[in-house]
Amino acid sequence: MLIDPQQRREKIQADLHKARSGYEVLWQQVVDDWRSAEKGCYGWLTYSANYLFSFNGLKWGLDTYAMPSRVRGMRSPEYQADLAPLSLMVLTHAHRDHLDMNLIQALIHSEVQWVIPEHVQEVLRGMEALPEKNVITPVPGQPIQKGALRLLPFASLHLHGVYGVPETGYLVEYQNQRWLFPGDVRVYDNSRLPDFGRLDGVVAHLWLGKACAMDEEPPFLDAFCQFFSKLGAEQLFITHLNEFGRDETELWCEEHFNLVKTNLQKRASGLKVQKFLMGDRMVFNPPAHRMEQRTHERDQSDRQ
């Protein structure tokens, strides 16, 4: 990697200590911002690659997760009170850093609408933690509608060799915006995905090879960058950094993001690439030029 392995280990421990000590405040800030947002389309990272969204007041989550469910010795949030406005929770797969069992148990009897793939339902049944009502089973290619929000599920690419579990990704459409959430991709083969058409953006989970986070040149750097640049999106939001429940050889950090960004800029100079860490807010509102284009399209349609 870009720094000495021992220095990297020390930095990981320092970052973990800082995150642990500040998480209660961070969670409350995220929840307060999320609850108070009424206009615009925003997302917040509650952990490494786990989200709360407010789309013009529609409150929903994707693999929402709190750090105390992953790192021992921390106090769990008051999920029921903090997430009271939540109307929709969408799950992708059953790995421990995406399936917050404390959150699920806290909300299991709530009025939240759940979207839970069958492969995740199997796991929850075995743990006697499957919600008994308001559960939609996503089917690839069949849209799910929640108000103006439309989710198109698809089989994502998480299985690789003997590793991984089945995963469901989602194309998220809202008021002519189209954002792709492919999740924890491990097989960087664009031909195995549907044709999604125009994309405003993609939210990518950084992964550059099994147990290769300490390598100076991670083996899947080029594959990751080629895969995501070929999706043809205007923006690429990169998450899945500082997942502190992982071994140091599996923990991707900002230095890895910098390698990725440099590589992507050579491949697709017009692609806007940003990293997002736990606690950060993502803005999904379309850029000004897109707003102008869509206004023009509506005007043209009205004249016909």
HUBELPE-V249199 format. One record per run of one state. SS is the DSSP state (H for helix, E for strand, L for the rest). FROM is the first residue (numbers start at 1). TO is the last residue. Records with the same first field share a line. If there is no record, write none. Layout:
SS = FROM-TO ; FROM-TO
This chain:
L = 1-4 ; 37-40 ; 46-50 ; 56-57 ; 63-66 ; 70-78 ; 83-87 ; 91-100 ; 108-112 ; 116-117 ; 127-134 ; 137-142 ; 147-148 ; 156-159 ; 161-162 ; 164-167 ; 175-176 ; 184-189 ; 193-200 ; 206-220 ; 230-234 ; 240-253 ; 268-271 ; 276-280 ; 284-287 ; 304-304
H = 5-36 ; 67-69 ; 79-82 ; 101-107 ; 118-126 ; 190-192 ; 221-229 ; 254-267 ; 288-303
E = 41-45 ; 51-55 ; 58-62 ; 88-90 ; 113-115 ; 135-136 ; 143-146 ; 149-155 ; 160-160 ; 163-163 ; 168-174 ; 177-183 ; 201-205 ; 235-239 ; 272-275 ; 281-283
